[in-house]
Structure formats: structure tokens, C-alpha cells
Amino acid sequence: MSDVSSVPAALNPFIGSWRHVAPWSGNDYLAEYVVAWARGAVTVSGRDLSDGEEFVISDVAFDGRSLRFRSVMPSTRREGVNEFTVTPSGEIEARFIFSVVENMVRHAA
């Protein structure tokens, strides 16, 4: 739970529970993130809405304009960099950049 009385003013619009609303054709990216203020620091937690699996969140940073953090889904090992900014309408614009690690074999041309 956030102690909203001590939240920096620029961070206040980020505090809360956020869910994706885009009409995705699948559930791969449907997630919920909770941004809170605890013990003088911003915290982020997240979970997959399809099965409830929790993300491992690290490297949380707020620069006064955007909130950035890393997330890992343990079951898939998908690691991503997340960036949240607040839109003029008060919603969160969430950017998620992830990488996929693949094994490749040499193919004779």
C-alpha cells in the first residue's frame, strides 16, 4: 500500500494498479502492474493476467517524467525493459521492449 502523503508530486499520477486495455488477439501481453510508494521508494510488481504468474521486477527508476524497470517472466525467461509515461488523459502509455534468445544452427547454402 502506498503512503500517498509522501509520494513525490511527479510520481503521483503513476501510483495505482494498471492493466492493458488494447484489444489483443491473444493473451501473450495482457498484464497488470502495480506501482506503489513504500519506505521512500517507488516499487513495481506485475503479473500475467492469463495465469497469474508474477513477473520478477528489477532496476526500477523514475526520472521525473517516466518510470522504467526490467521484468522477467520466470516460466518463459522473457526479459524486457518497460517504460511508463502518463498521457494527457491520465492513462499510462506502456512501452515494452523484449528480446528472445534462440539457438541457431549453421545451414549449408
C-alpha positions, 0 to 999 in steps of 0.5 A: 500500500502506498503512503500517498502523503509522501509520494513525490508530486511527479510520481503521483499520477503513476501510483495505482494498479494498471492493466492493458486495455488494447484489444489483443488477439491473444493473451501473450501481453495482457498484464497488470502492474502495480506501482506503489510508494513504500519506505521512500521508494517507488516499487513495481510488481506485475503479473500475467493476467492469463495465469497469474504468474508474477513477473520478477521486477528489477532496476526500477527508476523514475526520472521525473517524467517516466518510470522504467524497470526490467521484468522477467517472466520466470516460466518463459525467461522473457526479459524486457525493459518497460517504460511508463509515461502518463498521457494527457488523459491520465492513462499510462502509455506502456512501452515494452521492449523484449528480446528472445534468445534462440539457438541457431544452427549453421545451414549449408547454402 
